[in-house]
Amino acid sequence: MNLGIFVTGTNTEVGKTVVTRALVAALVRRGIEVSAVKPIESGVPTDDAGRRCPADASALARACGQDPRFAANTAYCFSDPVSPHLAARNEGRSIQSEPVLALLHKELQLSQVVIAEGAGGLLVPLSDSVLYADVIAESGFGLLIVAPDVLGTINATLTTIESARLRSIPVLGVILNRSSLTDWDNAAAIATHGQVPILGTFPEAFDAADEELARLAETHLALDDILAGAGRREQSEEDD
């Protein structure tokens, strides 16, 4: 089992990191070898020694049981909390696809499951010529979409699904995050019109520790279906 799952959102600040941590922590607790990476992170502070301290990448490393100080789970870090292409430009740098793909493929050789968290949504630009979606398509990873369970999410989620399919990115399914008691019919509408499985409705858990997130994932996420979907994607690629 060497499975690649790429987690994207319908927008920024939809809770991708929390859901990714929950998924990672739950799989680790099951005894699965998991690598969790954040290939590109912006809004990264610098410590007193001048070292970059990526919060999301560090949180993912801890969910894997790793010491964040020694986790090489990013390809690019930038200071400004803006879109990756702009953050790179502000530092006089440019983002290339190759380092991101190299990171993903290296981790695939080391772990049973690699879970990568994107930046913002699927069509976030990395440069003037490359979108994050282009890199995900080239990686061959299956796509897991995190969408907020709020009014207006149907359109944003269906747009993300359509954009992925236009690029031949296999969509594993959708997780609705920060689920509330209000029924917006999001799950049914997305499943019907997007023809994708809803793989969980996750509660608000911003401050939860990894152990609690793992418990919530076992309760609220279809973990076996997520792994099975990623496995079918992998088998399909091998058959091709």
Secondary structure, DSSP 8 states (H G I E B T S, - for coil): --EEEEEEESSTTSSHHHHHHHHHHHHHHTT--EEEE-SEE-S--B-TTS-B--HHHHHHHHHTT--GGG----SEE-SSSS-HHHHHHHTT----HHHHHHHHHHHHHH-SEEEEEEEEETT-BSSSS-BHHHHHHHHT-EEEEEEESSTTHHHHHHHHHHHHHHTT--EEEEEEES--S----HHHHHHHHH---EEEEE---TT--HHHHHHHHHHHB-HHHHHHHHHHHHHHHHH-
